[in-house]
């Protein structure tokens, strides 16, 4: 598994766990701290790629407005929605 794929999975797990614990999505800064990114720009780029790949949905220009798609939840939890 490539480092990028591992990082993507870590991002999805971070979003899933934070949302489950607090009821809302983590901020870009919180995601970066949890995953080990020092730059918010890097987090934004990875979130854009995850959105393009269909793992998350985001509302532009709205803080904490991101959620996992069914596919994103499957990757984050390791549980298929059809199970």
C-alpha positions in Angstrom: 0.0 0.0 0.0 1.4 3.4 -0.9 2.0 6.1 1.6 -0.6 8.3 0.0 -3.3 5.6 0.3 -2.3 5.1 4.0 -2.6 8.8 4.6 -6.0 8.9 2.8 -7.3 6.1 5.0 -6.0 8.0 8.1 -7.8 11.1 7.0 -11.1 9.2 6.5 -10.7 7.5 9.9 -10.0 10.9 11.5 -13.1 12.4 10.0 -15.2 9.4 10.9 -14.0 9.1 14.5 -14.2 12.9 15.2 -17.7 13.2 13.8 -18.8 10.1 15.8 -17.4 11.6 19.0 -18.5 15.2 18.7 -21.4 15.3 16.2 -19.6 17.6 13.7 -16.7 17.3 11.4 -13.1 18.3 12.5 -11.6 21.5 11.3 -8.8 21.5 8.7 -6.3 22.3 11.5 -7.6 19.4 13.7 -7.3 17.0 10.8 -3.7 18.1 10.1 -2.7 17.7 13.8 -4.3 14.2 14.0 -2.7 13.0 10.8 0.6 14.7 11.2 0.5 17.4 8.5 2.1 20.7 9.4 0.4 22.7 6.5 -3.3 23.5 6.2 -2.7 23.7 2.4 -1.6 20.0 2.4 -4.8 19.0 4.2 -6.9 21.1 1.7 -5.2 19.3 -1.2 -5.8 15.9 0.2 -9.4 16.7 1.0 -9.9 17.9 -2.6 -8.5 14.6 -3.9 -10.8 12.6 -1.5 -13.8 14.6 -2.7 -12.8 14.1 -6.4 -12.5 10.4 -5.7 -16.0 10.3 -4.1 -15.0 9.5 -0.5 -16.2 12.8 1.1 -18.6 15.6 0.3 -17.8 19.2 1.1 -19.6 22.6 1.1 -17.2 25.2 -0.1 -16.5 28.2 2.1 -18.2 26.7 5.1 -16.2 25.6 8.1 -16.4 22.0 9.2 -18.8 21.2 6.3 -17.6 17.9 5.2 -19.0 14.4 5.5 -18.1 10.9 4.5 -19.9 9.3 1.6 -21.0 5.6 1.9 -17.7 4.6 0.2 -15.7 6.8 2.6 -17.4 5.2 5.6 -16.6 1.8 4.2 -12.9 2.7 3.9 -12.8 4.4 7.3 -14.5 1.6 9.2 -13.5 -1.4 7.1 -17.2 -2.4 7.1 -19.1 -2.8 3.8 -22.5 -1.0 3.8 -24.0 -4.1 2.2 -22.9 -6.3 5.1 
